[in-house]
Amino acid sequence: MTPTPRHPADAATEQFLGYRELLFSVVYNMLGSVADTEDVLQEAWLAWSARHRRPDAGPVENVRAYLVRIAVNQALARRADLSRRQETYVGPWLPEPLVTAPDAEVTERFAAAAARR
């Protein structure tokens, strides 16, 4: 049985997903918001997949660097947009906290204890 040829979009998806965690951490450190980070990664994915659909697009020598550059450019544009719309806030700016597995377990225990009361 001969393997079916892979579609170029499948390769682009695999490459992007391989670096998604890195891209998330870079963009999150720039923006401090999970929602904004997800929006930027969506824009980066759209730019990456559009590049792969162009017939005249040449090969990318360093996929990791290329994807990070796309994500950073999108994050800078998002940050500029947010700063134009941001209200004046007096006080320290704190990034949005990320919920991790241990945090989720503690939250579940508190919710269970509150339900028993």
Backbone as CSV, one residue per row, in Angstrom:
resi,resn,N_x,N_y,N_z,CA_x,CA_y,CA_z,C_x,C_y,C_z
1,MET,0.848,-1.162,0.000,0.000,0.000,0.000,0.907,1.244,0.000
2,THR,0.648,2.163,-0.899,1.452,3.382,-0.972,0.811,4.442,-0.084
3,PRO,1.628,5.193,0.660,1.056,6.240,1.510,0.508,7.371,0.655
4,THR,-0.561,7.964,1.137,-1.152,9.087,0.406,-0.257,10.305,0.590
5,PRO,-0.082,11.075,-0.456,0.780,12.262,-0.334,0.159,13.271,0.634
6,ARG,1.020,13.902,1.407,0.540,14.888,2.375,0.255,16.205,1.681
7,HIS,-0.784,16.818,2.091,-1.157,18.132,1.585,-0.223,19.160,2.217
8,PRO,0.211,20.193,1.476,1.111,21.202,2.055,0.532,21.890,3.299
9,ALA,-0.796,22.019,3.354,-1.417,22.647,4.523,-1.214,21.792,5.765
10,ASP,-1.180,20.463,5.607,-0.929,19.584,6.745,0.468,19.818,7.307
11,ALA,1.439,19.968,6.453,2.809,20.228,6.891,2.887,21.581,7.588
12,ALA,2.204,22.578,7.059,2.198,23.904,7.683,1.566,23.837,9.066
13,THR,0.493,23.083,9.194,-0.173,22.935,10.488,0.735,22.251,11.491
14,GLU,1.387,21.181,11.077,2.293,20.466,11.973,3.448,21.353,12.417
15,GLN,4.002,22.122,11.501,5.097,23.024,11.854,4.636,24.072,12.864
16,PHE,3.475,24.660,12.614,2.963,25.692,13.514,2.673,25.107,14.889
17,LEU,2.019,23.969,14.936,1.684,23.355,16.217,2.933,22.937,16.987
18,GLY,3.988,22.582,16.271,5.232,22.222,16.919,5.860,23.382,17.689
19,TYR,5.582,24.595,17.264,6.145,25.777,17.908,5.107,26.600,18.668
20,ARG,3.876,26.106,18.763,2.804,26.887,19.377,3.095,27.238,20.838
21,GLU,3.631,26.304,21.591,3.933,26.566,23.007,4.973,27.685,23.140
22,LEU,5.992,27.640,22.314,7.008,28.695,22.312,6.375,30.035,21.945
23,LEU,5.575,30.040,20.884,4.936,31.272,20.445,4.020,31.825,21.528
24,PHE,3.287,30.944,22.199,2.394,31.378,23.271,3.192,32.065,24.374
25,SER,4.304,31.461,24.789,5.077,32.042,25.888,5.674,33.392,25.496
26,VAL,6.157,33.516,24.281,6.743,34.787,23.831,5.672,35.877,23.805
27,VAL,4.537,35.575,23.186,3.479,36.578,23.043,2.844,36.902,24.391
28,TYR,2.640,35.894,25.240,2.054,36.143,26.555,2.955,37.052,27.388
29,ASN,4.264,36.850,27.297,5.194,37.721,28.021,5.145,39.152,27.512
30,MET,4.771,39.338,26.267,4.667,40.683,25.713,3.347,41.351,26.073
31,LEU,2.261,40.565,26.088,0.934,41.150,26.252,0.331,40.958,27.637
32,GLY,0.634,39.845,28.302,0.118,39.607,29.653,-1.335,39.211,29.721
33,SER,-1.937,38.836,28.613,-3.342,38.447,28.580,-3.491,37.191,27.727
34,VAL,-4.178,36.201,28.272,-4.378,34.962,27.535,-5.245,35.206,26.301
35,ALA,-6.292,35.997,26.463,-7.198,36.259,25.338,-6.468,36.966,24.197
36,ASP,-5.686,37.986,24.530,-4.937,38.698,23.494,-3.886,37.799,22.866
37,THR,-3.266,36.942,23.669,-2.269,36.006,23.153,-2.901,35.041,22.165
38,GLU,-4.059,34.507,22.507,-4.750,33.591,21.594,-5.133,34.294,20.292
39,ASP,-5.570,35.543,20.390,-5.905,36.307,19.182,-4.676,36.503,18.297
40,VAL,-3.549,36.834,18.909,-2.314,37.036,18.153,-1.871,35.731,17.500
41,LEU,-1.963,34.624,18.224,-1.574,33.336,17.642,-2.489,32.959,16.477
42,GLN,-3.755,33.313,16.574,-4.670,33.056,15.456,-4.243,33.870,14.232
43,GLU,-3.899,35.130,14.442,-3.428,35.968,13.340,-2.121,35.432,12.755
44,ALA,-1.234,34.973,13.621,0.036,34.406,13.149,-0.223,33.144,12.331
45,TRP,-1.163,32.320,12.790,-1.501,31.103,12.047,-2.059,31.461,10.665
46,LEU,-2.928,32.459,10.614,-3.512,32.863,9.332,-2.428,33.355,8.371
47,ALA,-1.478,34.131,8.884,-0.380,34.616,8.038,0.491,33.456,7.560
48,TRP,0.781,32.511,8.451,1.613,31.346,8.118,0.913,30.468,7.080
49,SER,-0.365,30.200,7.269,-1.078,29.337,6.320,-1.282,30.041,4.979
50,ALA,-1.476,31.355,4.991,-1.614,32.103,3.732,-0.320,32.036,2.932
51,ARG,0.798,32.086,3.634,2.088,31.982,2.957,2.236,30.634,2.264
52,HIS,1.757,29.585,2.897,1.869,28.246,2.315,0.911,28.028,1.144
53,ARG,-0.136,28.835,1.065,-1.074,28.703,-0.052,-0.586,29.433,-1.300
54,ARG,0.356,30.355,-1.125,0.869,31.094,-2.289,1.787,30.202,-3.114
55,PRO,1.541,30.098,-4.404,2.390,29.239,-5.233,3.801,29.790,-5.426
56,ASP,3.975,31.094,-5.279,5.289,31.695,-5.504,6.140,31.789,-4.233
57,ALA,5.642,31.269,-3.120,6.381,31.352,-1.849,7.550,30.382,-1.856
58,GLY,8.711,30.893,-1.530,9.903,30.060,-1.452,9.961,29.324,-0.121
59,PRO,10.921,28.447,0.021,11.045,27.702,1.282,11.541,28.608,2.409
60,VAL,11.153,28.268,3.613,11.602,28.995,4.798,12.775,28.223,5.378
61,GLU,13.923,28.878,5.515,15.115,28.205,6.007,15.032,27.892,7.494
62,ASN,14.491,28.811,8.288,14.394,28.615,9.731,12.946,28.868,10.147
63,VAL,12.165,27.800,10.212,10.734,27.908,10.503,10.505,28.522,11.878
64,ARG,11.286,28.110,12.861,11.123,28.617,14.222,11.291,30.138,14.255
65,ALA,12.346,30.636,13.665,12.604,32.081,13.649,11.514,32.818,12.876
66,TYR,11.083,32.243,11.778,10.053,32.878,10.956,8.739,33.000,11.734
67,LEU,8.340,31.912,12.401,7.094,31.937,13.164,7.179,32.886,14.359
68,VAL,8.321,32.895,15.033,8.480,33.822,16.157,8.391,35.257,15.650
69,ARG,8.986,35.530,14.515,8.944,36.885,13.951,7.515,37.289,13.610
70,ILE,6.759,36.387,12.999,5.355,36.682,12.689,4.597,36.993,13.975
71,ALA,4.765,36.143,14.988,4.037,36.313,16.250,4.441,37.608,16.957
72,VAL,5.727,37.918,16.973,6.191,39.147,17.629,5.646,40.370,16.902
73,ASN,5.678,40.362,15.589,5.125,41.496,14.827,3.635,41.674,15.116
74,GLN,2.905,40.566,15.160,1.469,40.642,15.468,1.250,41.151,16.894
75,ALA,2.087,40.690,17.833,1.953,41.119,19.228,2.259,42.610,19.374
76,LEU,3.276,43.087,18.662,3.589,44.516,18.715,2.437,45.355,18.162
77,ALA,1.843,44.886,17.087,0.692,45.594,16.522,-0.486,45.576,17.499
78,ARG,-0.701,44.434,18.145,-1.799,44.324,19.117,-1.538,45.244,20.305
79,ARG,-0.303,45.258,20.797,0.040,46.105,21.943,-0.146,47.580,21.599
80,ALA,0.232,47.980,20.404,0.029,49.369,19.978,-1.457,49.699,19.914
81,ASP,-2.243,48.769,19.398,-3.688,48.966,19.330,-4.292,49.069,20.726
82,LEU,-3.860,48.202,21.619,-4.377,48.226,22.987,-3.987,49.515,23.715
83,SER,-2.777,49.978,23.491,-2.345,51.201,24.180,-3.129,52.417,23.691
84,ARG,-3.568,52.401,22.445,-4.397,53.502,21.941,-5.765,53.498,22.603
85,ARG,-6.269,52.300,22.950,-7.602,52.196,23.539,-7.594,52.111,25.065
86,GLN,-6.421,51.969,25.652,-6.323,51.733,27.087,-6.697,52.970,27.888
87,GLU,-7.453,52.748,28.957,-7.788,53.826,29.864,-6.578,54.127,30.734
88,THR,-6.577,55.292,31.287,-5.498,55.648,32.201,-5.713,54.888,33.497
89,TYR,-4.712,54.125,33.896,-4.804,53.320,35.105,-3.680,53.732,36.037
90,VAL,-4.045,54.083,37.246,-3.058,54.482,38.226,-2.809,53.278,39.126
91,GLY,-1.605,52.825,39.163,-1.260,51.674,39.987,-0.409,50.710,39.209
92,PRO,0.054,49.673,39.876,0.923,48.709,39.186,0.125,47.843,38.220
93,TRP,0.730,47.565,37.097,0.107,46.677,36.121,0.559,45.257,36.414
94,LEU,-0.405,44.344,36.514,-0.092,42.941,36.769,-0.617,42.102,35.619
95,PRO,0.159,41.138,35.152,-0.328,40.282,34.067,-1.440,39.370,34.559
96,GLU,-2.249,38.935,33.631,-3.330,38.008,33.938,-2.723,36.678,34.394
97,PRO,-3.200,36.119,35.507,-2.621,34.853,35.963,-3.017,33.687,35.074
98,LEU,-2.104,32.747,34.920,-2.385,31.523,34.185,-2.829,30.460,35.179
99,VAL,-3.915,29.770,34.888,-4.395,28.703,35.755,-3.638,27.436,35.408
100,THR,-3.002,26.849,36.404,-2.268,25.606,36.206,-3.023,24.473,36.871
101,ALA,-2.605,23.239,36.650,-3.297,22.073,37.200,-3.398,22.137,38.727
102,PRO,-2.323,22.443,39.478,-2.480,22.526,40.938,-3.466,23.614,41.358
103,ASP,-3.494,24.751,40.637,-4.454,25.808,40.943,-5.878,25.316,40.753
104,ALA,-6.096,24.561,39.696,-7.433,24.042,39.413,-7.874,23.075,40.504
105,GLU,-6.950,22.253,41.018,-7.283,21.307,42.084,-7.672,22.045,43.362
106,VAL,-6.945,23.099,43.705,-7.255,23.883,44.901,-8.619,24.535,44.743
107,THR,-8.906,25.074,43.578,-10.191,25.704,43.319,-11.320,24.699,43.466
108,GLU,-11.124,23.488,42.951,-12.146,22.448,43.076,-12.379,22.082,44.535
109,ARG,-11.307,21.998,45.342,-11.462,21.664,46.764,-12.229,22.760,47.500
110,PHE,-11.922,24.031,47.199,-12.648,25.117,47.840,-14.119,25.107,47.435
111,ALA,-14.385,24.831,46.172,-15.783,24.781,45.701,-16.525,23.635,46.369
112,ALA,-15.865,22.470,46.525,-16.493,21.325,47.175,-16.773,21.621,48.649
113,ALA,-15.813,22.280,49.316,-16.006,22.621,50.734,-17.136,23.623,50.893
114,ALA,-17.238,24.576,50.004,-18.304,25.577,50.080,-19.666,24.948,49.817
115,ALA,-19.703,23.937,48.935,-20.973,23.268,48.633,-21.466,22.456,49.825
116,ARG,-20.529,21.945,50.653,-20.916,21.147,51.813,-21.497,22.012,52.922
117,ARG,-21.207,23.300,52.925,-21.681,24.187,54.013,-23.115,24.527,53.887
